[in-house]
Amino acid sequence: MATPSLTKHTLPGALGPLYVDVLTGDRNAPRPAVLIIHGFKGFKDWGMFPPLAGHLARAGFTVVTFNLSGSGVDDDGEFTLLDQFRANTYHRDLDDIDRMLEAVADATLGFPTPSSVGLLGHSRGGGEAILEGADPRVGAVVTWASIGTIRRWTEEEMERWRDSGVLEISNARTGQVLPIGDELRQEIEQHADGALNVVTAAARVRPPLLMLHGRDDETIPLAEARRLAAGAPEHASFVVLDDAGHTFGAVHPFQGTTPPLQEAIDRSVDWFSRYLR
């Protein structure tokens, strides 16, 4: 099998550019593709995503990673786009994912229209993969440490957010203070129990769905993951990984794989290999 090669692309997104990487061993013949969706404060080059993409590409997939336009992160992996981060919402992320699915189907990223497409999402990106899971263009879904609800803040934080119109959060890795605008709060209050209900969306996922979650996840409690799994269809598979936290032991910059990260990668490759043709 040919050694995978990387190309970089830029597409228009809901709030600005979508910075896109394509890793594949064949740019001439159609093959299955996997889109990787990062989570909140994540980006395509964070820690575990490049090695994950490499494993998938060596297994025969065309792998598409991208920074959501509201991630706040530029193509160099730096939080420099804070106005876009402030304006981001779940609906704008989903708009970006739709644009990526369209670009993949239209063969505008330097490879042929794939034979099938899978989604792999981490954390918030996992919830968004589930929200997109009923799309007929999607042939399989894998989630890592998925959220089970878009309600991520306490009532006290929501009230403070409502009063000031902005919520400031800290990025422990960079030391930056990141602003979140009021549109996201309004979206949570209006749609968490409706159009953006992740548990309800999970029940509508028709493609094969694999949900992986760390037993020791410090960000998304295992109880939340179990509630999400309970709402998923019977054909879904829910796997709890021992000795695994929210990023399965990965850090940024990447310091090497860990047993739970390798298990998550191996299970994901096996899942897509089984269901994407």
N, C-alpha and C positions, 0 to 999 in steps of 0.2 A: 504494500500500500504506500502511496506517495506520502512524503513528509508534508504535513499541513503547512500552509503559508498564510501570512496575515496581510490583510489590506484594510485601510482606514477610509471611512466615508463620512459625509455630513449630510443630514437631511433636515428639512424644516419640521419643527415640533410645535406643540401647542403654545409654548412660552418662549421658544428660541431654538437654537440648533440642537439636533440629536447627534451626538458623537458616537459613531458606530464602528465596531471592529468585526471583521469577518475572518474566521479561521477555518480553513477547509483544505482537504487533500485533493480535491477535484473541482475545477471551475468550468468544466466542459459538459459533464454528464450529470443529469439530475440525481440527487441523493436526498435523504431525509435531512431536515434542518431543525435545529433547536435554538430557540430564543431564550436568553437568560435575562431575568428581570431582577435587578438589585432592589434592596429595601431602603427604608428611611435613613438618611445620612450615608447611604451607600453609593457606589458607582461601579462602573464596569471593570475597573482595574483594582478594586479593593481586594486585598488579601487572597482569598480562596478562589475568586472567579477566574483569573487566568489559568491556574492549574486545572480547574474543572473544565474549562473550555478545551484545554489541551487533551485531556483524557477523552472527551467526547469526540473531538476531531480525529484523534488516532483510532477511535472505534468506527469511523466511517461517516460521521455526521458533519454537515456544514453548521458551524456554530456562530451565532450572531449575538454579540454583547453590545450594550449601548447605555449611555447615560440618559435617563429620562430628562426631558427639557427643564423640569422643575427641580432637579436634584441639587442645583446650585454649584455643580462641579464641572470644571472645564475639561478639555481633552488631556490635560496634563495631570488630572487627578487632584486639582486644588479647588477649594471652596472660594471661588472668585465671583460667582454669579448669584449674589445674595438677593437681588431684586426678583430673580426668577424663583429662587427658593421660597421667598416670602409669598409669592403669588400662587404657589402650587396647591393643587387639590387632587383628590382621588380621580375625579372625572378627567382632569387634564392628563394624569398618568395613563388612564385608560385610553384617552384619545391618542397619546403617543404610541401605545402598544398597538392600537388599530393601524396607525400609520406604518409601523414596522411590519405588521403582518401584510399590509398592502404592498409595501416595497419588496418584501420577500416574494410574494406571489407574482409581482410584475417583473421580476428578474432585473431590478435596477441596482443591485448591490454587487454586480460582477460575478454572479453565478446563476445557473439556470433555475427556472421555477422548480422548487423542490418537489419530490414525490409525496412528501407529507411533512407536517410541521408539529413540533412539540414545544411546550412552554415549561420552563423551570424558573420558579420564583422563590426568593428568600425573604422571609419576614413580611414586611408590608408588600413586597413583590410577590410573595406567595399568595396573599389574599387577593391581589390583583390578578394573578394567574387563574385563581378560582373564579373570580368575577368574569373573566374572559373565557372560562372553560366551556361555555355552551356555544361558542362561536364555531360554526361548521368548518372553518379553516383549520381548526386545532384537532390534532389526532391523538395526543397524549399529554398529560399534565403531571409534573412532579413539583412538590412544594417542600422547601426546607424551612423548618421553624416558622410556619405561617402564622400570621395573626388570625384570630377567630372573630374579631370585631374591629371596626374602625374607631371605636371609643377607646382612645389610648390615654386620656387625661382625666384626672380627678374632677369632681364637681367644683372644688375650690379653684383649681386651675382654669376650668371653663368659665367660671364667674369672673375671675381676674382678666381673662382673655376677652370676655364680652365687654367688660368695662373699659379696657384700654384700647381695644381694636387690634392688638398685636400680642403675641406670646413669644417671649424670648427664651431660647433653650441653649444649653452649653454643648459644644462639641468637645468631649473630653480628650479626643485624640489631638485636635489642633489648638485647643484653647480658645476658639472663636465663640462669640455669642451670635446665634443664628435666629433671625426673626421669622415668625410664622404669621401671615396675615389673617384677617378675620374671615375671609371666604372659606377657609378650611373648617373653622369652627361652625359656621353656618351650615356647611355641607354635612358635617357630622350630626348636628342637631336635626337636620331635615331628612337625612337619607340613611342613617345608621340602621334603622329598623325597616327600611324599604328597599330602594334600588341598590344600596350599597351594603346590604345585609350579607355578610360573607357566609354564614351558616346556611341561609336560604339558597344562596348561589351554589354552594357545594352540592346541594341536592339536585341541582339542574345540570351538573357536569356529566356529560354523556361519554366522553373519551375515557380511557383507562386513567385512573387518578392514583398516584402514590404520594402519601404524606409522610415525611420523615420529621421527627422531632426529638430533641435531646431531653433525656430524663432530668438533666440539671440545668435546663434553660433558665437563665436569670432574667430574661427580658419578656418572653412569652411563656407564662406558666403552663406546665403540663396539663393542668385541669382545663385551661382554655383550649388547648389542642385536642383534648379528649371530647370536649363539647362540639368542636368543629367536626371531628371524625364521626361523632354520633349522628350528625346531620348529613353526612355524605352518603352517596348511593351504595348499595350492597357490593357493587363491583370495585369499589375503592379499597385501597390497602393502606393501613395506618401502622407505621413501624416506629417504636420508641428505641432510640439508640442510647445505650448505657455510657456513662462517663462523658456525655456530650453536653456542652452549653449551647448558647445561641448561635455561635459561629463554628461549632463542632471542633473547637480548639484552634481555629485559624486566627491569626492576627494580621494587622497591616502596619508596616510592610510585612509581606509573607515570610515566615520563618521556617517553612517546611510543613509537610503533612503530619497529621496525627491519626491514630487508629480510628476514632469516630469519623473524622473527615474522609478518610479513605473508604470507610464503609458507606458513607453517604454518596460518595462519587461512584463507587462500584454498583450500588443498588440503582442509582439513577441511570448509569450506562446500560445496565441490564434491562431496566424498564423500557427505555426508549428503543433498545435493540429488539425487544420482544414485540413492541406495538407500532413502531414506525417503519414503514416499508417504502 
